[in-house]
Amino acid sequence: MARYDRIARQWHAATGRRGGSFKRHVLNDVLLARIGDACGTRVLELGCGNGYFARLLLDRHSGRPPARMVLLDASEEMLQLAKRGLSGHEVELVQHDVRRPLPFDDGAFDLVLATFVFNEIPSRQVAKACAEVRRVMGRGGRLLATVVHPELIHDLDRRGRLKPAGRGVLTMPSADGLRLPVTQTSEAAYRRALEDAGFAVELTALHASEAVLNERPALGRLSNVPLALLLDAGP
């Protein structure tokens, strides 16, 4: 996406090598725990950004790496950041937009990761992307996706914090004054897209921890509004 080519360096400076505060203090550990032992698996990460999570995963499995690690992003600038940050690791970098059919064979992967990707594209495109993910998964494959929680988007909308960006996409405030694209896709729509693609789905709401609130006190006004929705989908 052209937006991320424009903001890649600013985004990298703001979020660093472990992601923003929510990723550092909550999401990274949740995902690593869900993934478990990735040794010998074929992993595809959609919307890899600066590659920070791939590096965490590979460092965790140092000496026992995945059999294949493919990082996909629509932004060439983001992929260049990922390439530098993953120097010395065996990874494949692919520039591609998830709104188009994935450039991989059927059954090519065991695990697909998608962190804050599906919430940036309209619901009809989410359904197509989920079908493509199911196609490129091997038997028994798994998708771990995270989206901005629909309740948080609703709260931002209620408070006038969303701005139109064209073609049904809005932008929401993020780190360092950046604005990121987001769509008003419901929890039911995410579940339906995954189930229609042939997945069994477990949905988990993720909230800010005390450490996150200490770093970003403005989030305290959200009270019990969850920040993210984890989509754990398998056969």
ABEGO torsion letter per residue (X at the ends): XAAAAAAAAAAAAAAEAAEBAAAAAAAAAAAAAAAEBABGBBBBBBGAEAGAAAAAAAAAABGBBBABBBBBBABAAAAAAAAAAABGBBBBBBBBBAABBBABBBGABABBBBBGAAAABBAAAAAAAAAAAAAABBBGBBBBBBBBBAAAAAAAAAAGABBBAEGGBBBBBBBGGBBBBBBBBBAAAAAAAAAAAGBBBBBBBBBBBAAAAAABAAAAAAEABBABBBBBBBX
